[in-house]
Amino acid sequence: MRVLFVSANESAPWGPSETNWALAATHWLREGAEVHASVRGWDELPDELLAVEKAGCVVHRRWEPAPFDQRPVYELPWSERQRSTLELVRPDLVVVSQGDNYEGLGWMEECARRGYPYVAYANSAAEHEWLPDEVAERLAKGYAGARASMFVSERNLRLTEDQVGGPIENARVVRCHFRVSYDAAPPWPESDEPLRLACVARLDPNDKGQDVLFDVLSRPKWRQRPVRVTLFGSGPCERVLLALRDRLELSSVDFAGHTADVEGIWREHHALVLCSRAEGLPTVIIEAMLCGRPVIVSDVAGNTELVADDVTGFVAAGPVVACLDEAMERAWRNRDRLREMGRLAAYSVREQVPPDPIALLVDQLAELVP
């Protein structure tokens, strides 16, 4: 069996949307498949991509010289028009991995034109990103022509159907990977004061809404309370967020950078706070709940599909200051319940997320090979 994973990501050398396909590729290699990947070429070599190559994946890099790199992200890359990776590899199945739900349109169309069966996999969808009619109609055909259209949350699927103007009949929802043991049970922090919240997210307010969190924390009542918030992660807006933290004089906010020790985060923190503007279904929610921590999240995309409001977490009605403040206020008033809510979260998430979602994903993909 020969499989080609196409990463439609054109914005950065690596991103959260890459991890699911990379893990699936590695899993499939262990099962003896011939696995290829098409990725945009960058001078920076991400460790995660190097690990996939080391495992045996043949990586085809797309180099997009100016001005050809300025095309709309949903159109087929210039390099693929010049030299077809599809014809070079001649795969039995193509998996088009998209960050946003429209990024792989050009690849879907090219697979259909050349007669290669493909799966469309979307990691995220944004309520504020709608395509012009002619592009939305093309996208509807792209999804309809796939062997399957996979989404990481029910809300992403429903939003995509709205954005393309009709039902996606071949759609299915699949679960994301996570980076903690399925049996993770880090101890509760030794002290309940100060209340320690962790915001684990890429440093990019466009999607992750850290600016909303900062605005809430700048209110007088939060300045007076024993609450500390630690931001874990890296991203394109780190310096801007540091400057905003300093301008608002938020002495309660710390930046901890990226860490691979996710369970270590939850040994020191009582709850997750995440005020997303656009999402799929964040891995960090699954990880926090597996580690027995409640979550404070905005009602966006799949954020609330695993969370029961006031039972395993607190849901903000939207990614705006008033809504997040209300949810955090409820968390504050119920801080004596947080440990029990975390216990319920740990039980609940295991009822909804399988121990090895990547193995299940590969099984589903294998069944779609003609």
MIMILO-81030 format. One record per residue (C-alpha): residue in three letters; x, y, z. Coordinates in steps of 0.02 Angstrom, whole numbers, padded with zeros to 5 digits, always signed. Each point is the difference from the previous one (the first is absolute). Example, Ala and Ser with C-alpha at 12.3 -4.5 7.8 and 13.67 -1.06 7.14 Angstrom:
2
ALA+00615-00225+00390SER+00069+00172-00033
***
This chain:
370
MET+00000+00000+00000ARG+00067+00171-00048VAL-00068+00153+00091LEU+00034+00184-00028PHE-00033+00125+00140VAL-00016+00177-00066SER+00024+00140+00126ALA-00093+00151-00067ASN+00083+00110+00133GLU+00089+00144-00087SER+00021+00121+00145ALA+00134-00075+00113PRO+00128-00142+00004TRP-00108-00095+00123GLY-00163+00022+00091PRO-00128-00090+00107SER-00092-00060-00156GLU+00155-00098-00053THR+00006-00116+00149ASN-00149-00111-00042TRP+00061-00043-00176ALA+00179-00023+00060LEU-00053-00122+00135ALA-00113-00091-00122ALA+00142-00013-00125THR+00118-00071+00131HIS-00132-00126+00056TRP-00031-00055-00179LEU+00188-00021-00029ARG+00007-00120+00147GLU-00135-00102-00084GLY+00106-00016-00156ALA-00079+00129-00115GLU+00101+00105-00122VAL-00030+00177+00060HIS+00038+00165-00087ALA-00034+00178+00055SER-00010+00163-00097VAL+00043+00153+00105ARG+00051+00177-00037GLY+00188+00022+00004TRP+00076+00113+00132ASP+00177+00041+00050GLU-00047-00051+00177LEU-00013-00189+00025PRO-00129-00041+00134ASP+00052-00141+00117GLU-00171-00082-00022LEU+00021-00010-00189LEU+00177-00067+00017ALA-00068-00136+00115VAL-00128-00052-00132GLU+00139-00009-00130LYS+00109-00102+00116ALA-00144-00122+00024GLY+00003-00032-00188CYS-00120+00126-00077VAL+00056+00071-00168VAL-00023+00188+00014HIS-00027+00105-00157ARG+00032+00184+00032ARG-00090+00135-00099TRP+00105+00155-00032GLU-00104+00152-00044PRO+00108+00145-00066ALA-00069+00176-00005PRO-00118+00056-00070PHE-00081-00172-00015ASP-00013-00016+00189GLN-00130+00139+00005ARG-00145-00102-00070PRO-00159-00027+00104VAL+00036-00140+00123TYR-00142-00106-00068GLU+00074-00008-00176LEU+00120-00137-00056PRO+00182+00045+00037TRP+00103+00062-00148SER+00130-00136+00027GLU-00131-00137-00018ARG-00054+00076-00166GLN+00179-00012-00062ARG+00040-00175+00062SER-00140-00112+00060THR+00035-00092+00163LEU-00158-00098-00032GLU+00069-00071-00163LEU+00171-00027+00078VAL-00068-00101+00146ARG-00157-00074-00081PRO-00081-00034+00169ASP-00142-00119+00040LEU-00071+00134+00115VAL+00034+00185+00029VAL-00037+00077+00171VAL-00020+00189-00020SER+00036+00072+00173GLN-00065+00177+00024GLY+00024+00121+00143ASP-00155+00100-00045ASN-00143-00087-00088TYR+00034+00076-00173GLU+00190-00004-00016GLY+00008-00163-00097LEU-00126+00045-00135GLY+00129+00007-00140TRP+00067-00170+00049MET-00174-00076+00004GLU-00033+00065-00175GLU+00168-00063-00064CYS-00030-00173+00072ALA-00170-00006-00084ARG+00070+00063-00165ARG+00138-00130-00003GLY-00109-00141+00067TYR+00082-00032+00169PRO-00116-00045+00146TYR+00015+00120+00145VAL-00059+00037+00176ALA-00029+00179+00057TYR+00053+00028+00181ALA-00038+00167+00085ASN+00079+00047+00166SER-00092+00164+00028ALA-00137+00117-00060ALA-00031+00183+00038GLU-00168+00085+00016HIS+00073+00162-00070GLU+00075-00077-00158TRP-00126-00018-00142LEU+00051-00027-00180PRO-00072+00086-00155ASP-00140-00096-00085GLU+00105-00071-00141VAL+00133-00065+00120ALA-00128-00070+00122GLU-00083-00093-00143ARG+00167-00073-00053LEU+00033-00051+00181ALA-00169-00088+00010LYS+00048-00102-00153GLY+00171-00035+00074TYR-00075-00074+00158ALA-00133-00094-00099GLY+00133-00081-00109ALA+00101-00067+00147ARG-00005-00180+00058ALA-00039+00078+00170SER+00003+00174+00077MET+00069-00002+00176PHE-00023+00133+00133VAL+00066+00006+00178SER-00162+00065+00076GLU-00187-00002-00035ARG-00004+00191+00004ASN+00136+00011-00133LEU-00100-00117-00110ARG-00162+00098+00021LEU+00087+00166-00028THR+00084-00065-00158GLU-00168-00060-00066ASP-00068+00176+00029GLN+00151+00077-00087VAL-00014-00110-00156GLY-00188+00016-00009GLY-00057-00178+00030PRO+00026-00168+00085ILE+00162-00097-00016GLU-00068-00175-00021ASN+00166-00092+00020ALA+00049+00091+00161ARG+00060-00083+00158VAL+00071+00067+00164VAL+00167-00068+00062ARG+00091+00031+00164CYS+00168+00087+00016HIS+00162-00063+00075PHE+00056+00049+00174ARG+00172+00013+00082VAL-00030-00077+00171SER-00023-00178+00057TYR-00179-00060-00011ASP+00021-00051+00182ALA+00074+00168+00052ALA-00042+00049+00179PRO+00116+00140+00056PRO-00028+00047+00183TRP-00103+00153+00041PRO+00109+00153+00039GLU+00054+00003+00182SER-00080+00169+00034ASP-00168+00068-00056GLU+00063+00179+00014PRO+00040+00088-00108LEU-00121-00071-00128ARG+00113-00050-00144LEU-00071-00001-00176ALA+00096-00060-00153CYS-00033+00069-00175VAL+00079-00130-00114ALA-00008+00065-00177ARG+00097+00068-00147LEU+00040+00183+00034ASP-00118+00066-00134PRO-00151+00102+00059ASN-00080-00015-00173ASP-00053-00176+00047LYS+00042-00020+00184GLY-00066+00163+00073GLN+00135+00034+00131ASP-00041+00186-00014VAL-00176-00035+00066LEU+00074-00092+00149PHE+00117+00147+00034ASP-00144+00123-00005VAL-00095-00103+00128LEU+00151-00012+00114SER+00024+00189-00009ARG-00167+00029+00089PRO+00020+00060+00180LYS-00080-00153+00081TRP+00122-00119-00086ARG+00149+00107+00045GLN-00049-00015+00183ARG-00025-00188+00001PRO+00134-00134+00030VAL-00002-00064-00178ARG+00147-00037-00115VAL-00010-00041-00185THR+00142-00084-00094LEU+00007+00002-00190PHE+00081-00155-00074GLY+00044+00000-00184SER+00091+00096-00135GLY-00062+00090-00154PRO+00006+00149-00117CYS-00071+00127+00124GLU+00110-00034+00152ARG+00082+00172+00007VAL-00166+00090-00026LEU-00081-00100+00140LEU+00147+00033+00116ALA-00016+00185-00038LEU-00188-00006+00033ARG+00030-00090+00165ASP+00124+00133+00053ARG-00108+00146-00060LEU-00147-00066+00102GLU+00118-00029+00147LEU-00060-00178+00023SER+00120-00063+00132SER-00106-00158+00017VAL+00042-00061-00177ASP+00154-00104-00040PHE+00067-00062-00167ALA+00076-00174+00013GLY+00035-00039-00183HIS-00026-00169-00081THR+00017-00158+00104ALA-00011-00182-00049ASP-00042-00048+00180VAL-00188+00024-00009GLU-00035-00102+00156GLY+00124+00112+00090ILE-00110+00150-00040TRP-00145-00080+00093ARG+00101-00043+00154GLU+00012+00188+00028HIS-00167+00066-00065HIS-00180-00019+00051ALA-00092+00032-00165LEU+00019+00041-00184VAL-00060+00167-00069LEU-00020+00018-00189CYS-00097+00141-00083SER+00012-00057-00181ARG-00071+00096-00148ALA+00024-00145-00122GLU+00038-00183+00032GLY-00022-00181-00046LEU-00005-00097+00162PRO+00154+00052+00098THR+00118-00136+00055VAL+00032+00100+00157ILE-00180-00023+00058ILE+00016-00189-00017GLU+00167+00002+00091ALA-00061+00109+00144MET-00152-00110+00027LEU+00101-00161-00010CYS+00111+00076+00135GLY-00151+00033+00110ARG-00014+00187-00022PRO-00158+00101-00039VAL+00002+00120-00147ILE-00060+00177-00029VAL-00035+00019-00186SER-00092+00109-00126ASP-00148-00077-00091VAL+00090-00011-00167ALA+00018-00148-00119GLY+00029-00163+00095ASN+00053+00082+00164THR-00160-00050+00089GLU-00030-00171-00077LEU+00093-00087+00140VAL-00043+00124+00139ALA-00159+00006+00105ASP-00025+00177+00065ASP+00009+00012+00190VAL+00040-00187+00008THR+00170-00027-00082GLY+00037+00182-00040PHE-00068+00174-00030VAL-00057+00058-00172ALA+00012+00182-00056ALA-00141+00040-00122GLY+00124+00079-00121PRO+00180+00060-00018VAL-00036+00173+00070VAL+00049+00081+00164ALA-00171+00000+00084CYS-00029-00184-00038LEU+00172-00060+00055ASP-00012+00106+00157GLU-00166-00082+00043ALA+00070-00175-00024MET+00157+00037+00100GLU-00105+00079+00137ARG-00099-00162+00016ALA+00163-00097+00008TRP+00062+00116+00137ARG-00159-00018+00102ASN+00009-00188-00019ARG+00185-00019+00029ASP-00032-00119+00145ARG-00084-00116-00128LEU+00139+00002-00130ARG+00085-00158+00060GLU-00162-00100-00007MET-00042+00077-00170GLY+00171-00057-00061ARG-00036-00177+00059LEU-00163+00002-00098ALA+00091+00072-00151ALA+00125-00143+00004TYR-00140-00127-00001SER-00104+00091-00130VAL+00137+00024-00129ARG+00044-00185+00004GLU-00181-00038-00043GLN+00016+00109-00156VAL+00180-00016-00061PRO+00079-00170-00041PRO+00171-00051+00067ASP+00082+00005-00173PRO-00094+00116-00119ILE+00141-00003-00128ALA-00011-00190-00018LEU-00187+00017-00029LEU+00031+00138-00128VAL+00122-00109-00097ASP-00123-00145+00004GLN-00135+00113-00074LEU+00118+00066-00133ALA+00055-00176-00048GLU-00181-00050-00026LEU-00017+00143-00126VAL+00137-00063-00115PRO-00086-00063-00159
***
